[in-house]
Amino acid sequence: MKTIVVADPIDIEAIDLLKTQGFEVMDLSKEKNKLIQFLPTASGLIVRSATKATKELLDKAPELQIIGRAGVGLDNIDLDECKNRGIVVVNSPEGPTRSVAELALTMMITVARNLGEVYSGTKAGEWPKNIKGKELHGKTLGIIGSGAIGGTFARYAIAIGMSVLAYDIIKYSDLEELDQFRYVSLEELYTNSDVISMHVPLLPATNHMINQEAISKMKKGVIILNTSRGGVIDENALLDGLNSGIVYGAGLDTFENEPVKKDQPLIQHPKVFATAHIGAQTKEANKKNSIIISEKIINHFK
C-alpha cells in the first residue's frame, strides 16, 4: 500500500478519493510537527504553498515518487532536485482559474474606482463622495501571460467593453478568435494599455519583469495588477511609479516577501489595493485543486 502524506490542507473529498483507491493517507496538515516522522515511508506528498519541498526535506523522503502541488505556482518546490531524484511533480493550474480571474477583475474595478479609499473613508464617517474614479468601458487591458487565468480574465474584460492586448510566448487560437483581442509585442502592450495584469509564473525570465524601464514606457495613469507571483514586479520601481504619477494605482495579491509587514511602504500607499495572496482561496477552487491533484497522483501510480 502506497502512503500519501498531506502536508497542507486539502478538501476532504480528495482525501477520501485517495483512500477509496487503496492509498494510505496521512493528513498532517494540522500536525506539521509530525511531518518529518512520516516522510521516510511516503510514496507521495501533497503540498500547497506553505510547505517548502527543499533538498533538506527531500533528503528525509527516500521513497518519494511524486509531489502534488494543489495550486499553480511551483516556486516552493526544488524542481532541479526533484528531477535529479526522479520525483515527478504535478500541479493543478486548472483548479483556481475562475477564482483568480474573478479576483483580478475585482481588483481592476476597485482600483479604477478608488474603492479602497472610498471604503475606508466611509467606514470612518468621512463621507468621501468627492473621490472620482475611472470607467473601464472602452479602455485597453494588457495581459502578460494568456494561459487559463489570463485568458479567462481577458474574456471578462471584453464582456464589460474593454479591448485586450496580450503578450505570451504561446498564442492560443481560441483567444485569437475573440473580437477585441490580439497578441502584440511587450513594447506595444506597455505603451498602449490602460491596465496591465500579470499572469506568469516566477522564473528567471519573469523576475522583475515589471521594472523601472518597463514602467517608463507605460501610459501615464496606468493601473497595474498582480495576482500571479510577487517577484514578477520590482516593488521599489512600482512604488516610484505610483509616487511619480505614471501609475494611477495597483491591485496586488502577491508580494516578493510574504507575509508582508505592516510598515511596508507599498502596502501603505493610498493608491494600492492589497490582499493576502487569496487568489485561489475560494471553496470552489480549493475543492478543484484538491481533487485534480488526487486524480493525478492516482493516475501516476496506475
Backbone torsions as a table, in degrees:
resi	resn	phi	psi	omega
1	MET	NA	128.5	179.3
2	LYS	-79.8	140.2	179.2
3	THR	-104.4	126.8	176.6
4	ILE	-110.3	120.9	178.8
5	VAL	-96.6	125.6	178.2
6	VAL	-101.1	109.5	-174.9
7	ALA	-89.3	-29.6	-179.2
8	ASP	-125.3	156.7	-173.3
9	PRO	-61.5	132.7	170.9
10	ILE	-132.6	168.4	-176.5
11	ASP	-67.4	143.1	-177.5
12	ILE	-60.8	-31.0	178.9
13	GLU	-62.8	-34.7	179.6
14	ALA	-70.0	-37.7	176.7
15	ILE	-66.1	-44.2	178.5
16	ASP	-62.1	-36.8	178.9
17	LEU	-61.5	-43.2	177.8
18	LEU	-63.7	-41.6	-178.8
19	LYS	-64.8	-40.3	-179.2
20	THR	-67.4	-20.0	178.5
21	GLN	-93.8	10.1	172.5
22	GLY	92.7	10.7	178.5
23	PHE	-89.7	145.5	168.9
24	GLU	-87.3	124.2	-176.4
25	VAL	-112.0	123.3	175.9
26	MET	-106.9	100.7	179.7
27	ASP	-86.9	101.5	-177.9
28	LEU	-107.9	17.4	-175.6
29	SER	-62.4	-25.0	177.4
30	LYS	-107.1	4.7	178.5
31	GLU	-135.4	58.9	-174.3
32	LYS	-59.3	-26.0	-179.2
33	ASN	-66.1	-16.3	179.4
34	LYS	-95.1	0.4	-174.9
35	LEU	-58.4	-48.1	-178.2
36	ILE	-60.7	-32.7	-178.7
37	GLN	-64.1	-35.2	-174.3
38	PHE	-102.5	-8.5	-179.5
39	LEU	-62.7	-36.7	-176.9
40	PRO	-57.1	-26.2	-178.4
41	THR	-107.9	7.4	-176.0
42	ALA	-77.6	128.5	172.5
43	SER	-89.9	-28.4	179.1
44	GLY	-137.3	152.6	179.7
45	LEU	-135.0	130.6	177.0
46	ILE	-111.9	127.2	-179.8
47	VAL	-130.8	163.9	166.3
48	ARG	-112.4	-124.6	180.0
49	SER	-101.0	-16.9	-174.6
50	ALA	-71.7	-47.7	-178.3
51	THR	-78.3	130.9	-179.8
52	LYS	-100.8	115.6	179.1
53	ALA	-85.7	75.7	-178.3
54	THR	-86.8	173.6	176.7
55	LYS	-59.1	-39.1	-178.7
56	GLU	-63.4	-40.3	177.7
57	LEU	-68.6	-42.7	-179.3
58	LEU	-63.8	-31.2	177.3
59	ASP	-59.6	-27.0	-177.8
60	LYS	-90.7	3.0	-177.3
61	ALA	-129.2	68.8	-174.5
62	PRO	-66.2	-21.6	-178.5
63	GLU	-94.2	1.0	-172.8
64	LEU	-66.8	129.9	-179.9
65	GLN	-113.9	-25.9	-176.1
66	ILE	-151.1	141.4	172.6
67	ILE	-117.1	127.5	176.7
68	GLY	-107.0	120.3	177.2
69	ARG	-99.1	108.3	179.1
70	ALA	-76.2	90.2	-175.0
71	GLY	145.9	-165.3	-173.0
72	VAL	-100.0	-60.0	-170.9
73	GLY	-64.4	142.5	-179.9
74	LEU	-116.5	15.1	-176.0
75	ASP	-72.9	-8.1	175.1
76	ASN	-94.4	8.4	179.7
77	ILE	-122.0	130.9	177.4
78	ASP	-77.0	91.9	-173.7
79	LEU	-68.0	-36.3	178.9
80	ASP	-63.7	-43.2	179.6
81	GLU	-66.0	-39.2	176.8
82	CYS	-62.6	-41.6	179.2
83	LYS	-62.6	-43.5	180.0
84	ASN	-61.8	-32.6	-177.0
85	ARG	-93.9	-3.3	-179.3
86	GLY	75.0	24.6	178.9
87	ILE	-89.4	124.2	178.8
88	VAL	-77.1	137.7	177.0
89	VAL	-119.8	126.0	177.7
90	VAL	-125.8	151.8	175.5
91	ASN	-135.0	-172.1	-175.4
92	SER	-134.4	66.0	-179.3
93	PRO	-62.6	-18.8	179.7
94	GLU	-73.5	-25.5	-170.1
95	GLY	-65.4	-54.9	-172.5
96	PRO	-92.7	15.6	-172.0
97	THR	-52.1	-57.5	-176.2
98	ARG	-66.6	-40.2	-177.4
99	SER	-61.1	-45.8	-178.9
100	VAL	-71.2	-40.4	178.7
101	ALA	-63.1	-38.2	177.6
102	GLU	-67.2	-36.3	176.6
103	LEU	-65.7	-41.3	178.3
104	ALA	-60.9	-42.4	177.4
105	LEU	-62.5	-44.1	178.5
106	THR	-59.8	-45.3	-179.5
107	MET	-64.0	-40.8	-179.4
108	MET	-60.4	-46.6	179.7
109	ILE	-67.4	-41.3	-179.1
110	THR	-60.7	-46.3	-178.7
111	VAL	-69.8	-42.7	-179.2
112	ALA	-60.2	-36.7	-178.1
113	ARG	-97.2	5.5	180.0
114	ASN	55.3	38.1	-174.6
115	LEU	-67.9	-27.0	176.9
116	GLY	-60.4	-48.3	179.0
117	GLU	-67.5	-42.0	-178.6
118	VAL	-64.3	-42.6	-179.2
119	TYR	-61.7	-52.4	-177.3
120	SER	-64.6	-37.4	178.8
121	GLY	-66.8	-41.9	179.5
122	THR	-64.7	-43.3	179.1
123	LYS	-62.6	-30.3	-179.0
124	ALA	-85.0	1.0	178.9
125	GLY	80.8	20.3	-176.2
126	GLU	-89.6	-19.1	-178.7
127	TRP	51.9	66.9	-174.1
128	PRO	-80.7	58.7	-175.5
129	LYS	-68.3	-20.5	-175.7
130	ASN	-82.2	-4.9	179.6
131	ILE	-76.3	121.3	-178.8
132	LYS	-104.3	149.1	178.4
133	GLY	-121.7	-159.3	-179.1
134	LYS	-124.3	144.0	167.6
135	GLU	-79.6	150.3	179.3
136	LEU	-100.2	-21.5	177.9
137	HIS	-58.2	129.2	-179.3
138	GLY	86.9	-6.3	179.1
139	LYS	-87.9	171.1	-177.9
140	THR	-113.0	126.6	175.4
141	LEU	-99.4	127.5	174.0
142	GLY	-102.1	121.6	-179.3
143	ILE	-110.9	123.0	176.1
144	ILE	-102.6	104.5	-173.8
145	GLY	101.3	102.9	-172.5
146	SER	-110.4	33.0	177.0
147	GLY	-71.6	-150.8	-173.8
148	ALA	-56.6	-49.2	-176.8
149	ILE	-73.5	-50.2	179.7
150	GLY	-59.8	-40.5	179.5
151	GLY	-66.2	-38.9	177.8
152	THR	-66.4	-42.7	178.0
153	PHE	-61.8	-38.3	177.5
154	ALA	-58.5	-43.4	179.3
155	ARG	-64.0	-40.3	177.7
156	TYR	-62.0	-43.6	-177.9
157	ALA	-64.8	-42.5	178.1
158	ILE	-61.9	-36.2	-178.8
159	ALA	-64.5	-25.5	178.6
160	ILE	-100.2	14.3	171.9
161	GLY	94.6	16.8	177.1
162	MET	-95.2	158.3	168.4
163	SER	-102.2	155.9	-173.4
164	VAL	-127.0	128.4	168.3
165	LEU	-107.2	138.2	-177.4
166	ALA	-132.8	145.0	173.6
167	TYR	-123.2	131.0	179.3
168	ASP	-162.9	151.9	175.1
169	ILE	-77.9	-16.4	175.4
170	ILE	-116.7	135.6	178.3
171	LYS	-110.2	128.2	-175.7
172	TYR	-99.8	121.6	-173.8
173	SER	-64.8	-32.6	-179.5
174	ASP	-67.1	-30.7	176.2
175	LEU	-75.7	-38.9	-179.2
176	GLU	-62.5	-23.0	179.5
177	GLU	-78.5	-12.4	-178.0
178	LEU	-75.3	139.5	169.5
179	ASP	-66.3	148.8	177.8
180	GLN	68.2	22.6	176.8
181	PHE	-133.6	134.2	172.0
182	ARG	-156.3	150.2	175.7
183	TYR	-84.5	139.4	-179.0
184	VAL	-139.7	175.0	174.1
185	SER	-72.9	161.6	178.5
186	LEU	-62.3	-38.5	179.2
187	GLU	-60.3	-46.2	-179.5
188	GLU	-66.4	-37.2	178.4
189	LEU	-62.3	-45.8	-179.6
190	TYR	-59.7	-44.4	-171.5
191	THR	-81.4	-15.4	-173.4
192	ASN	-119.3	2.3	-176.2
193	SER	-98.0	138.2	173.3
194	ASP	-86.4	-26.5	176.6
195	VAL	-134.4	136.7	176.7
196	ILE	-124.3	126.9	-175.8
197	SER	-123.9	131.7	-176.2
198	MET	-93.8	129.7	178.5
199	HIS	-142.0	54.4	-177.5
200	VAL	-127.7	154.3	174.5
201	PRO	-74.6	162.6	176.9
202	LEU	-86.3	108.3	179.9
203	LEU	-132.1	166.2	175.2
204	PRO	-52.6	-35.9	-178.0
205	ALA	-74.2	-21.9	-178.0
206	THR	-106.8	-6.5	179.4
207	ASN	-60.9	124.6	-177.9
208	HIS	54.0	38.3	177.7
209	MET	-60.1	-40.2	171.5
210	ILE	-91.5	105.5	-176.9
211	ASN	-131.0	-171.2	-176.8
212	GLN	-60.3	-40.9	179.6
213	GLU	-64.2	-43.7	-179.8
214	ALA	-63.6	-43.7	-178.5
215	ILE	-65.1	-33.1	179.7
216	SER	-65.0	-20.5	-180.0
217	LYS	-89.9	-9.9	-172.7
218	MET	-81.8	159.5	176.0
219	LYS	-64.9	141.1	175.6
220	LYS	-63.7	130.1	-177.8
221	GLY	93.8	14.1	-179.4
222	VAL	-68.4	149.4	172.6
223	ILE	-106.5	133.7	-179.7
224	ILE	-116.6	131.0	-179.7
225	LEU	-121.3	142.6	174.8
226	ASN	-142.3	110.3	174.4
227	THR	-118.9	19.4	-177.1
228	SER	-103.5	-89.5	178.3
229	ARG	-136.8	140.8	-174.3
230	GLY	-58.1	-40.0	-174.3
231	GLY	-66.6	-10.4	-179.7
232	VAL	-75.5	-11.2	176.6
233	ILE	-119.3	131.7	171.7
234	ASP	-76.1	107.0	-172.4
235	GLU	-66.0	-32.3	176.7
236	ASN	-67.0	-39.9	178.2
237	ALA	-66.5	-38.9	178.3
238	LEU	-64.6	-42.3	178.5
239	LEU	-61.4	-42.4	177.0
240	ASP	-61.8	-41.0	179.4
241	GLY	-63.9	-37.6	176.6
242	LEU	-66.8	-44.3	-178.1
243	ASN	-68.1	-31.0	-179.8
244	SER	-81.3	-17.2	-179.0
245	GLY	93.4	-5.3	175.0
246	ILE	-61.2	-43.6	178.9
247	VAL	-95.9	121.0	-179.2
248	TYR	-69.7	-41.3	-179.4
249	GLY	-173.6	168.2	-178.4
250	ALA	-139.0	143.8	172.2
251	GLY	-116.0	115.2	-171.8
252	LEU	-125.5	124.6	175.8
253	ASP	-108.4	-14.8	-178.3
254	THR	-132.4	153.6	-173.4
255	PHE	-141.7	160.1	-178.2
256	GLU	-62.2	-38.3	178.4
257	ASN	-126.0	118.1	-178.4
258	GLU	-121.9	143.3	-3.4
259	PRO	-72.1	152.3	-178.9
260	VAL	-77.7	152.7	179.3
261	LYS	-86.9	151.3	-176.1
262	LYS	-58.8	-34.7	-175.5
263	ASP	-90.6	11.5	178.7
264	GLN	-65.9	121.9	-174.1
265	PRO	-56.0	-37.7	-178.8
266	LEU	-63.8	-42.1	180.0
267	ILE	-63.9	-36.8	-176.0
268	GLN	-82.0	-8.6	-178.3
269	HIS	-64.8	132.9	-176.4
270	PRO	-63.4	-19.3	-178.8
271	LYS	-97.9	12.9	178.8
272	VAL	-111.4	124.6	173.1
273	PHE	-102.6	115.0	-171.9
274	ALA	-119.6	141.0	174.1
275	THR	-130.8	164.2	-168.2
276	ALA	-94.7	60.1	178.1
277	HIS	51.1	56.0	-174.8
278	ILE	-107.4	11.5	-174.9
279	GLY	-49.5	-42.7	-177.6
280	ALA	-100.2	9.8	-175.3
281	GLN	-87.7	66.4	169.6
282	THR	-127.3	157.3	179.2
283	LYS	-60.8	-39.4	-177.5
284	GLU	-66.0	-45.6	-179.0
285	ALA	-66.8	-39.2	179.2
286	ASN	-60.9	-43.4	179.6
287	LYS	-66.1	-45.2	179.5
288	LYS	-60.9	-48.8	179.7
289	ASN	-56.7	-46.7	-175.6
290	SER	-63.9	-48.0	-177.4
291	ILE	-68.2	-40.5	178.6
292	ILE	-59.3	-43.6	-179.2
293	ILE	-67.2	-41.9	177.3
294	SER	-60.7	-42.6	178.8
295	GLU	-63.4	-39.5	-179.9
296	LYS	-68.3	-35.7	177.2
297	ILE	-69.0	-42.8	176.9
298	ILE	-59.5	-46.7	-179.9
299	ASN	-63.4	-35.7	179.6
300	HIS	-62.1	-46.1	-177.8
301	PHE	-77.4	-23.4	174.1
302	LYS	-68.1	NA	NA
